[in-house]
Amino acid sequence: MRRQIARRCIFGVDLNPIAVQLARLSIWIHTFVPGLPLSFLDHNLVEGNSLVGIATIGEAEADLKQIIRSLFSLRSDELIGSAQAALAKLADLSDADAAEIELARRASLEAREAVRPAEALFNILAAARIDEDVRTEVQSWPSLSLGDLEALPKTDIHAKAMESLSTLHPLHFPIVFPEVFLRDRAGFDVIIGNPPWEEATVEEDKFWMRFEPGFHSLSQHEQENIKTALRRDRPDLVAIYERELKIAELVRRALTSGPFPGMGTGDPDLYKAFAWRFWQLVREYSGRIGVVLPRSAFSAKGLKEFRLLLFKESEIEDLTTLKNKAEWVFADLTQQYTLALFSMKKHMPKVEPSIPIRGPYRDIARFRAGVSQPAPRYAVKDVLSWTDAAALPLLPDDASGEVFSQLRKSPRLDYDDKKSWLARPYAELHATNDKGLMTLAAKRPEGQWPVFKGESFDIWTPDTGSYYAWADPEKITEALQRKRLRARTAFRGYPHAYLIDKNTLPCYKPRIAFRDIARGTDPRTFIACLVPPKVVLTNKAPYFLWPRGDEKDQAY
């Protein structure tokens, strides 16, 4: 029975071929029967990039309508229905002997061959997201018919699309798993997984950390010297870096132009795209999702639209947060990380929806004790009133729910009654993108201001003496003034005469700054301080703008 379930019901995708092979091995061990050959799993567990390809027939149809305004309707039976005969043959085989294994392999190849025209279309649509030439050529199509599909695999535009996608390994779910999308209410019944939590970018400092032990612990000045030497002495590594940079840029373009709302907000983290992909792939009305996500999935602005959809059209069955203290959850994940165990059922709630929130639990004993009790629940209508981004709170523990509910009876911190003080957080400089404005030196150059990072201040300590870099006052204030005049949203509410006067820049006065991230060992989760004037702050040390209010309000 396990062998049949593995063959008929289990599907998996990973970009790493070794992960795919290990998954097959794991299932072979779990379903091993003495005297029978290992099951044929090549069709079920496959290698590919599940974010770059096309997830559903509906996604392909939407892309076509957007590009060529086509009224041509894509139907699953017409696109991939030709694979049904081979799929039926594959399903009938029980892998009883080596001959049946070979027949299964042939049937899988027949099914894949039958959907080649649809695969060519999906390749072209995926390439159109990252290659303007391919997109322009698709826009020139007068229309599209099933007859046109048959010729697509051998066309020049398909060859161009494959060239553009050559480093991305796109996977199209209806092509690879047609049986899942040929049934009524297409999609997977259950999706489980732990998607990668990384940005679709390659940061140079993190790249060199892989080859230079202790790189991260060095000062900015020392890091720059090491990078200069490595660029000179290791052209092979420079070539790897440039290749990874190019691939990351292609992935970023594919994600920001793909069906992943909010990917352009904040960092293009892969987990955000996977959250959308899970939703798109799971079956309507009854599909379930159970995944591990970073806790930020339930607070980051980039997933606001996802959360709003989630709250409206699903039943959240569990949301348990875990603090990875002493690496009790994942050995290779930093201790500061808080992660979420999340499960849901995709259907319209019949009663007033609510969200169960447990944790964060810092060890296995607290986790077991916590999940044995009913979870505190919060009405969705209340959650939506807390923030503009439909963000969920990270409470210290389960018992904090009552305290939080009492706090919510007060106005939000960003509440604007047009009368009293108003404050909003703002990041002055980006530690990486604005390095050209800074002097990365071990000693302070004469007349230059310190550039603060989070470690540059602590509670009641406005200057710890630990700096990120230095900045020439004339050069940096010119840059900050240009940035202020562009950042209209952040500086809304200030008089025009105030904004155009460079002497009113916040860096000339003391400011309330706070650490973007506090260490996991800190007794306080929020570290703020009044920092001195004539310093500039990186994005690791945001500060508060005060469109309305004076120093008394700031002191309060």
SULUR-V19607 format. One record per helix or strand. SS is the DSSP state (helix for helix, strand for strand). FROM is the first residue (numbers start at 1). TO is the last residue. If there is no record, write none. Layout:
# SULUR-V19607
ss=SS from=FROM to=TO
ss=SS from=FROM to=TO
This chain:
# SULUR-V19607
ss=helix from=2 to=9
ss=strand from=12 to=14
ss=helix from=17 to=30
ss=strand from=45 to=47
ss=strand from=49 to=49
ss=helix from=57 to=68
ss=helix from=76 to=92
ss=helix from=98 to=114
ss=helix from=116 to=128
ss=helix from=132 to=139
ss=helix from=146 to=152
ss=helix from=156 to=164
ss=strand from=170 to=170
ss=helix from=173 to=176
ss=helix from=178 to=181
ss=strand from=188 to=188
ss=strand from=190 to=193
ss=strand from=199 to=199
ss=helix from=204 to=209
ss=helix from=215 to=217
ss=helix from=220 to=233
ss=helix from=235 to=256
ss=strand from=269 to=269
ss=helix from=270 to=281
ss=strand from=282 to=282
ss=strand from=288 to=294
ss=helix from=295 to=298
ss=helix from=301 to=313
ss=strand from=315 to=323
ss=helix from=325 to=327
ss=strand from=338 to=345
ss=strand from=354 to=361
ss=helix from=364 to=371
ss=strand from=376 to=379
ss=helix from=380 to=386
ss=helix from=398 to=407
ss=strand from=422 to=426
ss=strand from=429 to=429
ss=helix from=435 to=437
ss=strand from=439 to=439
ss=strand from=449 to=452
ss=helix from=454 to=456
ss=strand from=458 to=458
ss=strand from=461 to=461
ss=strand from=469 to=471
ss=helix from=473 to=486
ss=helix from=496 to=499
ss=helix from=502 to=504
ss=helix from=506 to=508
ss=strand from=511 to=514
ss=strand from=528 to=531
ss=strand from=536 to=538
ss=strand from=543 to=548
ss=helix from=551 to=555
